[in-house]
Amino acid sequence: MRASLVISYNPDIELLRENLSHLRTVIERIIIVDNNSDNKLKLVELKETFSNVTILFLDKNEGIAKATNIGFSYLSLHTDWILLLDQDSILTKADIEELYSVKNKSELQKLAMVVPTYMERNIKSTSHHEDYRTNSSWKEVDFPIASGSLVSVKAWKSINGYDEYLFIDRVDDDFDIRLRNKGYSLIQAKNAVINHSIGKIITINLFGNMIKIYNHGSFRKYYQARNNVIFAKRYGKTRNAYSRNIILIFKTVLFEKNKIDKTKSIIRGIRDGIQYKK
């Protein structure tokens, strides 16, 4: 049976409706795990129009990792592969079919994940069709984002799922690297594209270079900064973590609103990351 998991938190109902409308044409069982959204009643109303959708409402915002593990635990009783989506990510019927087709055709012995090519909705750019081997429908990738990924339940179980301590940022990176350390392969389908949005993204032309500004809130900035440091402590490349956080402060101070609160959150995140012990 084909099954999909959607994680929601204060979703744009119309975008979620579009998401589900595509899913229900090719997916038999759809689970939404909701992280205590303010618009629960609208979610309930939306569910009434989709017969194959079930919503699991959490009592508080448990973060993306725990919500995902809850959904996987539920769906793992019914299927061996789960299509994971954010609330505002759009995969068409053709894209979904392509993910399953590539999964079925892959000759890899330890395949953990098949992902589409990422396209940012707000800037209309994509790396689609780049760097694929001649006549191949897929390529191996190191750090695909979670949304749009078709994930093996067996692989998920083998590394004890997503790390709930990380809460939100770098959760997918951590999951990816633990899978690869276990000998699993992660592949990207050549002919599937996901329409997705990260934050309220804008682009700034800075001395001829296009800079992405994500405009996340203070709450998110904290986890970005903290988890950059934690990720470096776990896997090395400390210099990369601190350069990420310097860039995070730089972009916040120069280009975003509420810069004082956001910068304080970043500094608090860096401090807590430094105090983290493996």
C-alpha positions in Angstrom: 0.0 0.0 0.0 1.2 3.5 -0.8 1.2 5.9 2.2 2.1 9.5 2.8 2.9 11.5 5.9 2.3 15.3 6.0 3.6 17.4 8.9 1.6 20.5 9.6 2.0 23.6 11.8 -0.4 26.6 11.2 -0.7 25.6 7.5 -1.9 27.7 4.6 -5.1 25.7 4.1 -5.3 26.3 0.4 -1.8 25.2 -0.2 -2.4 22.1 2.0 -5.6 21.4 0.0 -3.6 21.5 -3.3 -1.0 19.2 -1.7 -3.6 16.6 -0.6 -5.5 16.9 -4.0 -2.4 15.6 -5.8 -1.6 13.0 -3.2 -5.0 11.4 -3.1 -4.8 10.5 -6.8 -2.0 8.1 -6.2 -1.7 7.5 -2.4 -4.1 5.2 -0.6 -3.5 6.3 3.0 -2.5 9.9 4.0 -1.7 10.9 7.6 -1.3 14.5 8.8 0.5 14.9 12.0 -0.3 18.4 13.3 2.0 20.2 15.7 -0.8 22.0 17.7 -1.8 24.5 15.0 -3.9 27.5 15.8 -6.2 26.7 12.9 -7.2 23.1 13.9 -10.9 23.7 13.1 -10.0 24.5 9.5 -7.9 21.4 9.3 -10.9 19.3 10.5 -13.1 21.0 7.9 -10.5 20.3 5.2 -10.2 16.6 6.3 -13.9 16.1 5.6 -13.3 16.6 1.9 -10.7 13.8 1.8 -11.9 10.3 2.6 -8.4 8.8 2.8 -6.9 11.4 5.1 -6.4 11.0 8.9 -5.2 13.7 11.2 -3.2 13.1 14.4 -3.4 16.2 16.6 -0.5 16.7 19.0 -1.1 18.6 22.3 1.8 20.9 21.7 4.4 21.7 19.1 6.7 18.7 19.4 9.0 19.7 16.5 9.4 18.3 13.0 11.5 15.3 14.1 9.1 13.9 16.8 6.0 14.6 14.6 7.7 12.6 11.8 8.6 9.7 14.0 5.0 9.6 15.3 3.7 9.5 11.7 6.2 6.8 10.7 5.4 4.6 13.7 1.7 4.8 12.7 2.2 4.1 9.0 4.9 1.5 9.4 2.2 -0.9 10.4 0.7 -0.6 6.8 3.6 0.0 4.4 7.3 -0.4 3.7 7.9 3.0 2.1 6.5 6.4 3.2 6.3 9.6 1.2 7.1 12.5 3.5 5.9 16.0 2.7 5.8 19.4 4.4 2.4 21.0 4.5 3.2 23.5 1.7 5.2 21.2 -0.6 3.6 20.2 -3.9 4.3 17.0 -5.8 2.1 16.2 -8.8 0.8 12.8 -9.7 3.5 12.4 -12.3 6.2 13.4 -9.9 5.0 10.9 -7.3 4.7 8.1 -9.8 8.3 8.9 -10.9 9.6 8.5 -7.4 8.0 5.1 -7.0 9.2 4.1 -10.5 12.8 5.0 -9.7 12.6 3.2 -6.4 11.4 0.0 -8.1 14.0 0.2 -10.9 17.0 1.0 -8.7 19.5 -1.9 -8.5 21.0 -0.6 -5.2 21.0 -3.2 -2.4 20.6 -0.8 0.5 18.3 2.0 -0.8 17.0 4.3 1.9 15.5 7.2 0.1 14.4 8.5 -3.3 13.9 12.3 -3.6 12.8 14.7 -6.3 14.7 17.7 -7.5 14.0 20.8 -5.4 12.5 23.9 -6.8 12.0 27.0 -4.6 8.5 28.3 -5.2 9.3 32.0 -4.5 12.4 32.3 -6.8 11.5 29.9 -9.6 14.9 28.2 -9.9 15.9 24.6 -10.1 18.9 22.4 -10.8 16.7 20.0 -12.6 18.5 17.6 -15.0 22.0 18.6 -13.9 24.9 16.2 -13.2 23.1 12.9 -14.0 25.0 10.0 -15.5 24.2 9.3 -19.2 21.0 7.5 -19.6 20.4 7.3 -15.9 17.0 8.2 -14.3 18.7 8.9 -10.9 21.9 10.0 -9.2 23.2 9.6 -5.6 23.0 12.6 -3.3 24.4 13.3 0.1 22.0 15.8 1.9 18.5 15.9 0.3 15.8 17.8 2.2 13.2 15.7 3.9 10.1 17.1 2.2 9.3 15.0 -0.9 11.4 12.1 0.2 10.2 8.5 -0.3 11.7 6.8 2.7 12.3 3.1 3.5 10.7 2.1 6.8 13.4 -0.5 7.3 16.1 2.2 6.9 14.2 4.5 9.3 14.0 1.8 11.9 17.7 0.9 11.5 18.9 4.3 12.8 16.1 4.8 15.3 14.3 7.4 13.3 14.8 11.2 13.2 16.6 12.9 16.1 13.9 14.5 18.3 16.4 16.6 20.3 17.2 18.6 17.1 13.5 19.6 17.0 13.6 21.3 13.5 16.7 22.5 11.8 19.4 20.1 10.5 17.0 17.2 11.3 17.1 16.0 7.7 20.9 16.5 7.4 21.4 14.4 10.6 19.1 11.7 9.3 20.8 11.6 5.9 24.3 11.3 7.3 23.3 8.5 9.8 21.8 6.6 6.9 24.9 7.0 4.8 27.1 5.9 7.7 25.0 2.7 7.9 25.8 2.0 4.2 22.4 3.2 2.8 22.1 5.1 -0.5 20.1 8.2 -1.1 19.1 9.0 -4.7 17.5 11.8 -6.6 15.0 11.1 -9.4 15.9 12.8 -12.6 12.3 13.5 -13.7 10.6 14.4 -10.5 10.5 18.0 -9.2 9.0 19.3 -5.9 7.6 22.8 -5.5 8.6 23.9 -2.1 9.2 27.0 0.0 11.6 27.7 2.8 10.6 30.7 4.9 9.5 33.9 3.4 12.4 33.9 1.0 13.6 36.9 -0.9 16.7 37.4 -3.0 19.1 40.4 -2.6 21.6 41.4 -5.3 24.8 42.1 -3.2 27.7 43.3 -5.4 26.5 41.1 -8.3 25.8 38.0 -6.1 22.2 36.9 -5.5 21.8 36.3 -1.7 18.8 34.3 -0.3 17.2 35.9 2.7 14.8 33.4 4.5 13.1 35.7 7.0 12.6 33.0 9.7 11.3 34.1 13.1 13.4 34.3 16.3 12.2 30.8 17.4 13.6 29.3 14.2 16.8 31.3 14.3 17.6 29.8 17.7 17.4 26.2 16.4 19.3 27.1 13.2 22.2 28.5 15.3 22.2 25.9 18.0 21.9 22.9 15.6 24.7 24.2 13.4 27.1 23.9 16.4 25.6 20.5 17.5 26.0 19.2 14.0 29.6 20.2 13.9 30.3 18.6 17.2 28.8 15.3 16.0 30.3 15.2 12.6 33.2 17.6 12.4 33.7 20.7 10.2 33.5 23.1 13.1 34.6 26.0 10.9 31.6 25.3 8.7 29.3 25.6 11.6 30.6 29.0 12.7 30.7 30.3 9.2 27.1 29.4 8.9 26.2 31.2 12.0 28.3 34.3 11.1 26.4 34.4 7.8 23.1 33.9 9.7 23.9 37.0 11.8 25.1 39.0 8.9 21.9 38.4 6.8 19.6 39.0 9.8 21.2 42.3 10.8 21.5 43.7 7.3 18.3 42.5 5.6 15.6 41.4 8.1 13.1 43.0 10.4 13.0 42.4 14.2 16.8 42.1 13.9 17.5 42.6 17.6 15.3 39.8 18.9 16.5 37.5 16.1 20.1 38.2 16.8 19.6 37.6 20.5 18.0 34.2 19.6 21.0 33.3 17.4 23.5 34.2 20.1 21.5 32.1 22.6 21.4 29.2 20.2 25.2 29.4 19.7 25.7 29.4 23.5 23.5 26.4 24.0 25.1 24.6 21.1 28.6 25.2 22.7 27.2 23.7 26.0 25.9 20.6 24.3 27.7 17.4 25.1 27.6 14.4 22.7 
